[in-house]
Amino acid sequence: MEPSLLLKTCFLLVPAVLLGGLLLSGRRWLLRLPLAVVFGVVLAFGVALWLPGIMDYLVSFCIMATIYAILSLGLNAQWGYNGHLNFGIAGFFAVGAFTMALFVTAPPSGAMVAYAQQWFGLQAPFLVGLVAAGILAGIAGYLVAQPILHLREDFLAIATLGIAEIIRLIFQNERWLANGPQPLSGIPQPLSCVFDGPTCTWLPDWLVQILSVLDQRDYSYLYLAIVTITLAVVYVLLETLVRSPWGRALRAVRDEEASAAMNGKPVKALRVQSFVLGAVVIGVAGALYAPYMVTIDYSHFKPLFATFLVWVMLMLGGSGNNKGAILGAFVIWAVWSGTGYVTEAMRAALQDVAPDVASRMAFLRWSFVGLLLAAIVLFRPQGILPEKKRVSRFLKDVPED
């Protein structure tokens, strides 16, 4: 196996092991870990040896599925743990993406000043942009939570959906902020310097030497490792929080708010904290989305793609279960990607026979996702991986996951 193919297979191995761990979620971790590694090795090296032509597609698929998995985890922190019916995911997603873009890009100069405008450009490192995106999305979540969290269910959903549209329209119309209706382009990608010659002097020599076998077109493999590591960090933090007394208090407020208040729990503070936590995670997902796309604008953050699809992912995977949130994201993104090929084939077949019908094939994808959502609600409302009601590791009669 060529060195470049071996390295790319190792990058693909990371999400394969993650997927194996999710599929084996019912077993104890001491047994699940080696089984997940074996599953990942067989899957990654099997693809590399027998289906090398689809490796690039699988990597791009895994990157987007991982970003959506982080979005699903953010929604789970709000809805799954505290019952917030948040239909404004797209708004916090946009805040995270545009914050990352503003922090890591340079301000327009020269002739570009007449065509591109933005509030500021700090040329900050990727990690600074990632942290700033999470913080600003959290601040936005806090400001939104104060006036609307006293609402319940459908009223809260309407309010959050309206706020998300307000945020999107601000980015669309205020050109001084992020170039308005025109794309904000030239977003630098982290660690892309390894392909630009000796510019990554801060990296260890051994790492630069290992990555030197990759070409510029193989950057997506490197970015896959970045987004997967970020997903793992977010997952571990959320699992730690939900298994803590604070996380159990969130569930108590969700299930029986009056009883939690009578037992001295700060109900309003807990509801705000849960909403802000979810907004931070969603902002981190936006921060990962912006460098991958390189160019973003307001049209990337419409409710169908950045809100509705995330809800379907969480409901299929299992609300209140972080593993289910990740698994649902991968499954639904696979369904969404697969239906794209089906509708394109149907459109090509009907182009000459029924052009009016062929032009409407794009709506078939949303119809299929809508039918899938209805089937989930009717036949599997708890999701693939149902919520575990007892999560404390201090209870001896509860086996570890």
N, C-alpha and C positions, 0 to 999 in steps of 0.2 A: 504494500500500500504506500502510495506517495506521501511524503511528509505533510504536504498541504491538505490532502484528503484525510489523513489521520488526525490532524489538528481540527479540521472542520467537524469531523465525526465526534471528537471529544466535546466540542461546543454543543453539538446536537444532543450529546449524552445527558447534559444537565437537565433540560426539560423532560427528557425521557424518564429519568430517575424520579423526577417530581411527579410525573403522571403515574408511574408505577406505585409510588407511595400513596397517592390518592385512591387508586383502584384497590389497594390492599388496606384500606383504612380501618377495617374491622379487626385487624390483628394487633397484637402487642408490638410496640415499636422495636424491640430487640429482634423479633422475627421479621417484621415488616421491612426494616432497613436493608438486610442482605437480599431479600426477595426483590425489593424495588431496584437495587443496583443490578441484579441479574436481569430483570425485565428491561431496564434501561440499556444495558450493554447489548442484549440481544436485539432490541428494537433499533438502536442507533447504528450498530455495525451491520445489521441486516439490511437497513436502507442503504448504507454506504456501499455495500458489496453488490447488492442485487438491483437496487433502484437508485443509482447515483444521479440520474437525471432529474429527480424530483427533490433533491436535497435543498436547493435554493428556495424552492416553493415552500417546503416544510419549515425552513428557518423564518421566512417572512410570515408564515401562518402562526408560528409559535410566538413571534414577537408581538403581533397584534392580539393574540389570545392571552398572552401574559399581561399586556396593558389592560385589557378588559377584565382580567382576573383581579387586578388591583382595584379597578373601578367597582367590581362586584364586592370585594372585601370592604371598601368604603361604604357602600350601600348597606352591607350586612351590619356594620358597626352602628348604623342609624336605625334601620328597620328591624334587622334580626335581633338586636340586643335591647332596643328601647322603643320600637314601634313607631318610628317617625315615617310617615308616608311621604317620602321625599321624591317629588317629580322634577326636582331642579338640579339633577346630577350634571347636566350639560353646562350649567352656569359655573359651577366650581371647577369642572373639567377645563373650561375655557380660561378661567382665572389662572389655573396652574400652567397651562400651555403658554399663554401670552406672557406670564411672569418669567418663565424660563427663557422665552425668546428675547425679552427686553433685557434681562440680566446678562446673557451670554453673547449677544450680538454687539457689534460696534455701531455707533451712531452714523447715519448717512453722511457722506462727505463728497465733495466735488460735484459732479453733474447729477449724482443720485439725490442730492438735496431737493431738487425740483420734482422728483418722482416718488420719493419715499420719505415718510415722516414717522417718527416715534418719539415717545416722551423722553426716554433716555436709553443709553446703551453702555453698559459697564464693562463688557468683555470679561466678565467674571468666569471662573472655572465652573465646570458642570456641576460639581457638588454644591457650590454656592447657589447656583440657580435652582437646584433640586430642593434645597432647604428653604430658600426664599419662596418657591412656589407653594410648598406645604404650609409655610407660615401665613402667607397672604390669603391662601384659600381658607385657612382656619380663621383668620380675622374676618373674612367675608362671611364665613359660616356663623361666627359669633354675632355679627351685626344683623344677619338675617334672622337668627334664632330669637333674639330679644323680642321683636314685635309679633312673631307668628307662632311660636311654640305653644301658646295657650290654645291654639286651634287644634282640632282633632280630625283625623282621617280625611274625608273628602275635601274639607275646607283647607286643611294643611296642604294637600296635594295640589289644589288649585293655586294656592298662594306661592308655593315653591316653583310650580311651573311658570307662573307669571314672572317671578323674580329671575329665573333662568333666562327667559326671553328678554327681559330688560337688560341683563348683563350682555347677552349676545348682540342686541341692537346697539348698545353703547360701543362695543368693539367694532360694529359695522359702520357707525355714523361718525364717531369721533376720530377723525383722521390723525390728529396730533398724538393720540394715545398709542395706537399700534397700526398706523397706516390705513385705518378705516376700511372701506370696501376693497381696497387693493391688498394683495397678499403681502405678508411680512416674511421675507425670504432671507436666505443666507444664514440660517440658524446652524451654528457649528455643531459637529457631532463629537462626542467624547472619545478620546483615544484615537481619533482619526489621524493624529500627528505621526503615528507609527508608519503610515503609508506616504508621508510627505518628506521623507528624508530624515536627517539627524536633528529633529526638533523636539523629540520627547526625551530631553536630557534628564528629566526627573524620574524616569522609569528605570528600574534595574536593568543592567545590560543583558542578563539572562532572559528576561521577559521580552525585551526588544528582539533578541536573537530568535526566540521561539516564534514570535508573531511575524517575523520577517519573511516566513515562507508563504504568507498570505498575500494576495493581490488587493488592489483598491476595491475591486468588485466583490471581494469577500468580506467587506466590512460588516455586513449584516450578521455574520457569525459572531463577531466580537460584541456587537450590540445585543445579541441574544443573551450572552453571558451577563451583561450589565443589567438588563431588565429582569432576568431570572434571579440574580442575586438580590435585587431590590424587592422582588416579590417575596423571596424567602425571609428577608428582614422584616417586611411589613407583616407577614403571616406570623412569625415568631412573636413579635410585639403584641399583636392583637390576641393571640392565644394566651400569652402571659397575662394580659389585662382581663380577658373574659374569665379566666380561672382564679382571679384575685377577688377579694371581698368587694372591691369596687365594681367588677364585672357582674358579680352575682346581685349586687344592689340594682344595677341597670335592668336586669331581668325581672327583679321584683317590682320595679316601677312599671315595667312594660305589662306584666301579668296582672298586678293588683295594686294600682297606684294609691288607692285610699289606705289599704293596709300598710303599704310601705311608709306612707306619711305618718300613720299612727304609731309606727315603730321608730320614728325619729329620723327617717331618711330624708335628706334635702332633695325633694322631688324635682323642683324647678332646676336646681344646679345640676343634678344628674342628667336631666333631659338636655340641657344646654351643652354639657360636656360631651355627651354621646354625639350630638349633632356636629359639634366642632371637630371631634375626632374623625368622624366620617368625611367631613369636608377636607381635612388635612390629607387623608389617604387619597381622596379623589384628586386633589391638587397635585399630589406626587405622580399619579397616573398621567395627568395632563403634562407634567414636566417631562415625562419619558416619551410622550407622544410627539412633542414638538421637534426635538432633534431627529427623530426617526423620519418624520415627514419632510424636514428641512424647510419647507414653506407651508405656512398656515394662514388661514383667514377665518372670518366669522362663519362661513358655510360649513366648516368642519364640525360645528357644535350644535347641530339641529337636534331637537328632542328625539326623533326616531332612532338616530344612531347612537346618541350619547346618553339617552335616558331609557327609552322603551326597551332596547335590546339588553341593557344591563339588568333591568327588572326580570326579563325572561330568564337570563342566566342564573340569577340568584334563586328564583322560584324553582327552576329545574334542579339545580344543584342541591338546594336545601337551605331555607332561611334559618338563621341562627347557628349555622355550622360553617366554619371558615373553610374546611376541606371541601364542603359542598359548593361553596361560592366559587372556588377555583375550578373544580371539576365542571360545574355548569358553564363557566365561561369558555372552557375548551370545547365542550360538546356543542354549545350553541354557535360558537364561531365556526366550527366544522360544518354545522348545518347551513349556516349563512353562506359560507364559501362554496359548499357543494351545490346549493340551490342557484348560485350565480352561474355555474357551468350549465346546469339544466335549463335555466331560462334563456341563456345565450344560445344554446343548441335549438331550443324551441323557436326562438326569434328568427334564427337563420332559416329554419325549415319552413316557417310561415311567412317569410318576407315576400315571396312571390305569390303565394296562395291567398293570404289574408293580411295585407300590410297593416290594416287598422288594428287587428288583434296583435300582430307582432310588435307594434309600437308600445303596447301595454304590458308586455311581458315582465318589465321590471317590477310591476306591482304584485306579480305572482309570488315573489320572494317574501314580501311582507304578509301576504295572505297565508303563506305556509307557516311563517313564524307565529301569526295570530292563531291559527288552528292548533299549533303546537302548544301555545300558552293555554288555550281553552282545554286541551287534553290534560295538561298538567294539573290545572285547577280541579278538573272533574275526577281524574283517576289517581293522581299522585300529588296531592296538595302539600305533603310534607317534603317532597323533593327526593332526589336519588339518595342523598345522605341526610337522614332526618336529624333534627336538633337533639343533642344530648342534654337532658334536663338537669342532670347532676354532673358537674364538671370539676368539683373540688378534689384535688389529689389527697386531701387529708382524710377522706372518707374511705375506710379500709374495705368496705363492701363494694366499692365501685372500681372495676378494673381500669387500668390505664389504657388510653387509645393506642 
